[in-house]
Amino acid sequence: MREQQREVKAAVLQDRILQLESEHGDLDRLIERMAETPGSDDLELQRLKKRKLKVKDNIILLQLQLDPDSTKISDGYA
């Protein structure tokens, strides 16, 4: 039973990591487009960059929960 709970938790963590990685990529593309657009709202751009960093931090924290002994964070988000 305990092993099953661990597997379910790992699957939930992995799903959340994938969601956050997708959001991180979306934010990256949005920031890039805004940065290239003349007259973009600088304050909004800064907010998006902060949000992207928070998402990255959350990805790392979840990856560490998934594998606490890991010294390597996958997909270049570290």
Backbone hydrogen bonds, N-H to C=O, Kabsch-Sander energy under -0.5 kcal/mol:
donor,donor_aa,acceptor,acceptor_aa,energy
5,Q,1,M,-2.0
6,R,2,R,-2.0
7,E,3,E,-2.1
8,V,4,Q,-2.3
9,K,5,Q,-2.6
10,A,6,R,-2.4
11,A,7,E,-2.2
12,V,8,V,-2.4
13,L,9,K,-2.7
14,Q,10,A,-2.6
15,D,11,A,-2.3
16,R,12,V,-2.3
17,I,13,L,-2.5
18,L,14,Q,-2.3
19,Q,15,D,-2.1
20,L,16,R,-2.6
21,E,17,I,-2.7
22,S,18,L,-2.0
23,E,19,Q,-2.4
24,H,20,L,-2.8
25,G,21,E,-2.1
26,D,22,S,-2.4
27,L,23,E,-2.8
28,D,24,H,-2.3
29,R,25,G,-2.3
30,L,26,D,-2.4
31,I,27,L,-2.9
32,E,28,D,-2.2
33,R,29,R,-2.3
34,M,30,L,-2.7
35,A,31,I,-2.6
36,E,32,E,-1.4
37,T,33,R,-0.7
37,T,34,M,-0.9
40,S,37,T,-1.4
42,D,40,S,-0.8
45,L,41,D,-2.2
46,Q,42,D,-2.3
47,R,43,L,-2.1
48,L,44,E,-2.5
49,K,45,L,-2.1
50,K,46,Q,-2.2
51,R,47,R,-2.4
52,K,48,L,-2.5
53,L,49,K,-2.0
54,K,50,K,-2.2
55,V,51,R,-2.4
56,K,52,K,-2.3
57,D,53,L,-2.5
58,N,54,K,-2.4
59,I,55,V,-2.2
60,I,56,K,-2.2
61,L,57,D,-2.5
62,L,58,N,-2.4
63,Q,59,I,-2.5
64,L,60,I,-2.2
65,Q,61,L,-1.7
66,L,62,L,-2.2
67,D,63,Q,-2.2
70,S,67,D,-2.0
73,I,71,T,-0.5
74,S,72,K,-0.5
76,G,73,I,-0.6
77,Y,74,S,-1.2
